[in-house]
Amino acid sequence: MQVKLNSKRSSDRLRALRLILALSLCDHFEKDIFAAANDTSPEVRAAAMAALGQIGGETSRRICERALCDRSPLVQAAAIDALDQMRAERRAELVGPKTDSEDADVRAAAVRCLLKMRMQKAAGALITMLQDDRADHRCAALWVVDQLKLATLAPRISEFARSDPDPRIARIGQHVARRLERIRAATVKGRPAEVSA
C-alpha cells in the first residue's frame, strides 16, 4: 500500500487511497493522507479529503477548510463532505457561501451539509436549487432530496417532475417522488432527516 501511495502514477495513488478508505485504515496512513491533500491530481486530493473525514482532528479540519478554496470543484465538494463527517464546529459558516456555487456538486454538498445540520437557510437553498435554470443543478438537488429521504417534500417533487422542461430531469423527479411517497407512507411525522419547505 505504501508503495502505491508513493507511486508516480496518480491512478495508483488514487486506487491506494480508495482501498484505505474502504478498509477504514486511514488512521494507519495519516501522514501519507496529509501529503495526498496537496497532490497534483484533483481526484487524489478529493480522495484525501474523504480520508481526512475519517481521521478527524484539528489538522484534518484545517486541511479541509483550506480545500474549500481548491481550484477543483471535485475537491471542494469532498472537503465539504469531510467537514460534515467530522462535525467541524465552523462548518455552517464556512460551507454556507458554497450554496451559491456555480458548480452543481459543490452546491449540492453544501446544501446537504446544512440540511443535515437543520439550518433554516438550507431548505430555501434547496428549493432555489430545484428551481435553477441549469439542469445539472436541478438534478443535483433531486439527488440531495433522494439521499436524505426528505419525505415531506414529496408533493413538491411530484409537482416539479410534472413541470420540468427537461424530460430526463422530469423522469428522475418522478422516481424520487415515488420513493418519497413510499417513505412518507411508512414513517411517522417529525423524522429528523425531513425538512419542510
C-alpha positions as CSV (number, residue, x, y, z in Angstrom):
1,M,0.0,0.0,0.0
2,Q,2.8,2.4,0.9
3,V,4.5,1.8,-2.5
4,K,1.2,2.6,-4.3
5,L,0.7,5.8,-2.3
6,N,4.2,6.9,-3.4
7,S,3.7,5.8,-7.0
8,K,4.4,8.3,-9.8
9,R,1.1,7.3,-11.4
10,S,-1.9,9.2,-10.0
11,S,-4.1,6.2,-10.8
12,D,-2.1,4.0,-8.4
13,R,-2.2,6.7,-5.7
14,L,-6.0,7.1,-6.1
15,R,-6.5,3.3,-6.0
16,A,-4.5,3.0,-2.8
17,L,-6.5,5.8,-1.2
18,R,-9.8,4.3,-2.1
19,L,-8.7,0.9,-0.7
20,I,-7.5,2.6,2.5
21,L,-10.9,4.3,2.7
22,A,-12.9,1.1,2.0
23,L,-10.9,-0.8,4.7
24,S,-11.2,2.1,7.2
25,L,-7.4,2.2,7.6
26,C,-7.0,6.0,7.3
27,D,-5.5,6.3,10.8
28,H,-2.6,4.0,9.8
29,F,-1.7,6.2,6.8
30,E,-2.3,9.6,8.3
31,K,1.0,11.3,7.1
32,D,0.5,9.9,3.6
33,I,-3.1,11.2,3.5
34,F,-2.0,14.7,4.7
35,A,0.5,14.7,1.9
36,A,-2.1,13.5,-0.6
37,A,-4.2,16.5,0.2
38,N,-1.6,18.5,-1.9
39,D,-1.4,16.0,-4.7
40,T,-1.2,17.3,-8.3
41,S,-4.3,15.2,-9.2
42,P,-7.7,16.6,-8.2
43,E,-9.1,13.0,-7.9
44,V,-6.3,12.1,-5.4
45,R,-6.9,15.3,-3.5
46,A,-10.6,14.6,-3.3
47,A,-10.0,11.1,-2.1
48,A,-7.6,12.5,0.5
49,M,-10.4,14.8,1.7
50,A,-12.7,11.8,2.2
51,A,-9.9,10.1,4.2
52,L,-9.5,13.2,6.3
53,G,-13.2,13.0,7.2
54,Q,-12.5,9.5,8.7
55,I,-9.3,10.7,10.5
56,G,-10.8,13.8,12.0
57,G,-8.8,16.1,14.4
58,E,-7.5,19.6,14.1
59,T,-5.0,19.0,11.3
60,S,-7.6,17.3,9.1
61,R,-10.1,20.1,9.8
62,R,-7.6,22.8,8.8
63,I,-6.7,21.0,5.6
64,C,-10.3,20.6,4.6
65,E,-11.1,24.2,5.4
66,R,-8.2,25.2,3.1
67,A,-9.5,22.9,0.4
68,L,-12.8,24.8,0.2
69,C,-10.8,27.2,-2.0
70,D,-9.3,24.5,-4.1
71,R,-9.3,25.2,-7.9
72,S,-11.1,21.8,-8.4
73,P,-14.9,21.6,-7.6
74,L,-14.4,17.9,-7.0
75,V,-12.0,18.7,-4.1
76,Q,-14.3,21.4,-2.7
77,A,-17.3,19.1,-2.6
78,A,-15.2,16.3,-1.0
79,A,-13.9,18.8,1.6
80,I,-17.5,19.9,2.5
81,D,-18.5,16.3,3.0
82,A,-15.4,15.7,5.1
83,L,-16.1,18.7,7.3
84,D,-19.6,17.5,7.7
85,Q,-18.4,14.0,8.6
86,M,-16.1,15.3,11.3
87,R,-18.8,17.7,12.5
88,A,-16.4,20.7,12.4
89,E,-17.7,23.5,14.5
90,R,-17.4,26.2,11.9
91,R,-18.8,24.2,9.0
92,A,-22.1,26.1,8.7
93,E,-20.2,29.4,8.5
94,L,-17.6,28.1,6.0
95,V,-20.0,26.0,3.9
96,G,-22.9,28.5,3.7
97,P,-21.4,30.6,0.9
98,K,-21.0,27.4,-1.2
99,T,-24.8,27.1,-1.6
100,D,-24.3,29.8,-4.3
101,S,-21.5,27.9,-6.1
102,E,-21.5,27.7,-9.9
103,D,-20.7,24.0,-9.7
104,A,-23.7,21.7,-9.1
105,D,-21.8,19.2,-7.0
106,V,-20.3,21.8,-4.7
107,R,-23.6,23.4,-4.3
108,A,-25.3,20.1,-3.5
109,A,-22.7,19.1,-1.0
110,A,-23.2,22.5,0.8
111,V,-27.0,22.2,0.8
112,R,-26.8,18.6,2.0
113,C,-24.4,19.6,4.8
114,L,-26.6,22.4,6.0
115,L,-29.8,20.3,5.8
116,K,-28.2,17.7,8.0
117,M,-27.4,20.5,10.5
118,R,-31.1,21.6,10.3
119,M,-30.1,25.1,9.4
120,Q,-33.0,27.3,8.5
121,K,-31.3,28.6,5.4
122,A,-30.8,25.1,4.0
123,A,-34.5,24.5,2.9
124,G,-34.6,27.7,1.0
125,A,-31.3,26.9,-0.7
126,L,-32.6,23.5,-1.7
127,I,-35.8,24.9,-3.2
128,T,-33.8,27.6,-5.1
129,M,-31.6,24.9,-6.5
130,L,-34.6,22.8,-7.6
131,Q,-35.8,25.9,-9.5
132,D,-32.4,26.7,-11.1
133,D,-32.3,27.2,-14.9
134,R,-29.4,24.7,-15.2
135,A,-30.4,21.1,-15.5
136,D,-27.3,19.8,-13.7
137,H,-28.2,21.9,-10.6
138,R,-31.8,20.7,-10.6
139,C,-30.6,17.1,-10.9
140,A,-28.1,17.5,-8.1
141,A,-30.9,19.0,-5.9
142,L,-33.0,15.9,-6.6
143,W,-30.1,13.7,-5.6
144,V,-29.9,15.6,-2.3
145,V,-33.6,15.2,-1.7
146,D,-33.4,11.5,-2.5
147,Q,-30.3,10.8,-0.5
148,L,-31.6,12.5,2.6
149,K,-35.1,10.9,2.1
150,L,-36.8,14.3,2.6
151,A,-40.3,12.7,2.5
152,T,-42.1,16.0,3.4
153,L,-41.0,17.3,0.0
154,A,-42.9,14.5,-1.8
155,P,-45.8,16.7,-3.1
156,R,-43.4,19.4,-4.2
157,I,-41.2,16.9,-6.1
158,S,-44.2,15.4,-7.8
159,E,-45.2,18.8,-9.0
160,F,-41.6,19.6,-10.0
161,A,-41.5,16.3,-12.0
162,R,-44.7,17.2,-13.9
163,S,-43.5,20.7,-14.9
164,D,-39.7,20.3,-15.5
165,P,-38.9,21.2,-19.2
166,D,-36.1,18.6,-19.3
167,P,-37.6,15.1,-19.9
168,R,-34.6,13.4,-18.2
169,I,-34.9,15.5,-15.1
170,A,-38.7,15.0,-15.1
171,R,-38.2,11.2,-15.1
172,I,-35.7,11.4,-12.3
173,G,-38.1,13.6,-10.4
174,Q,-40.9,11.0,-10.8
175,H,-38.7,8.2,-9.5
176,V,-37.6,10.3,-6.5
177,A,-41.2,11.4,-5.8
178,R,-42.4,7.7,-5.8
179,R,-39.6,6.8,-3.3
180,L,-40.5,9.7,-1.1
181,E,-44.2,8.8,-1.1
182,R,-43.4,5.3,0.0
183,I,-41.2,6.6,2.8
184,R,-43.8,9.1,3.8
185,A,-46.5,6.4,3.9
186,A,-44.3,4.2,6.1
187,T,-42.8,6.6,8.6
188,V,-44.1,8.8,11.4
189,K,-44.1,12.6,11.2
190,G,-41.1,14.5,12.5
191,R,-38.4,12.3,11.2
192,P,-35.0,14.1,11.7
193,A,-34.0,13.9,8.1
194,E,-37.2,15.6,6.9
195,V,-37.3,19.3,6.1
196,S,-40.4,21.3,5.5
197,A,-40.2,23.9,2.8
